[in-house]
Amino acid sequence: VQLVESGGGSVPAGGSLTLSCTTSNYANWCMAWFRQGPGKEREGVAFTDDGDSRRGYADSVKGRFTISKDNAKKTLYLQMNSLKPEDTGIYYCAAEVSCAWMPVFKRLDTVRYNYWGQGTQVTVS
């Protein structure tokens, strides 16, 4: 399974970016975005379930970020608006076959995912 992120870059505070994650094996998996800021641990940002019917977000990004899937393109997206300097970090796409229901905070734990992309840098200044 390959996950390839793209769309990162440098933007001013208040700006927007859309990240993409293309997959080699889509198969209605549970997918998520994580990020790792400088000197920080990797944290969950957003997830969508296998049918894209349930989505969850970290409190820090609610109302600003939107996760979505395009099954035909085998691509996961993260639309990021009203970006803040604290959103700076490397953003990773993650996937897992099993998508059993669990609270959002558990679904946004790194241990739930076995497949990871290489990351894309987002810098907000």
N, C-alpha and C positions, 0 to 999 in steps of 0.2 A: 504494500500500500504506500503510495506516495502522496504527500500533501505539499503543495507549493503555494506559498503566500506571495502576494504582490500588492502594490498600491501605497506602500509607506512613503514617507517624505517629511519635509520640514514645512510647517505652517505657522502663521502667527496665532496667538491666542484668539479664540472666537471663530477660528476657521473650521473647515470641514475636510474630511478625507474619507474615501471608501476603500477598504481593504478587501482583497479577494483571496480565496483559497481554492485552487483547483485540485481535484482528487483523481486518482487512477482507478478507484473502486468505490463508487458512491454508495450504492446498495442501501439507501435509506438508513444510514447510520446516525447515531447520536453525535452531534458535532458542536464544537465550542471554540471560543476565542479566549486566550489567556494573554497576559502581558507581564513583562518584568522590567521594572524601572531600575535606574542606576542604584546599586547597593541594596536592592530590595529582593524579596522572594517573589517567585512567579505567582500571580494571582489570577483567579477566574474573572472574566469580564462578562461573557454572555454565552448561553447555550441554546440550541434548538433540538428538539427530539427527532426521532427517526422520521416521523410524518410531518415535521415542521408545524405541528399543531400546538405544541407547548414550548414557550420560550421563557427564559429567565435571565435576569441581569443582576450584576453587582449593584449595590446601592449607590456607589460612586458614579455610575454611568447611566442610571435610570433616567429616562426622559431625554437623554442626549444621544445615546447609541441605539442602533437597531440592527439586529442580526436577521439574516434571511438566507434562503436557499433557492437555487435555480436547478431543479433536477435535470432538465434537459441539457444544461451546460455543465453539470456535475461540479457546481461551484457554490461555495459558501461566501457570504458577504458580511461585512461589518461597516455600516454607515455611521460615521462619527461626526457629530455636529457640536458646536459650541465648545470646541476643544480648549483645554486648560493646560498650563505647563505641567501639572501633575499627571497628565495623561501620557507624558513622554515615556518611551520605553520600547522594548522589542515585543512585537505582537506575534503570537504563535497561534496557529490553527491546530486543533486536536480532534481526534475521532475515536469512536468506540462502537463496536458492534452492538453491545447490549445497551439498551436505553430504558431500563426499568425506572418506574416513577420513584423519585426521592425528592426531598426538599431542595430548593434552589442552592442553598449553601453547600449541600453535599454534592450536587451535580456540578458545581463549579470548583471542585477539588481536583488537583492534578492527578491524584491516584485513580480517578475514574476513567482515564484515557490511556490507551496503549500506543496510539499512533500520533506522531507529531510532525509538524513542518519545521523548516529551518529558521523561520522567523523573518519579520520585516520591521525595519526601524521606523518609528514615528517620533518626531521631535517637534514640540510645541514651545514657542518662545514668546 
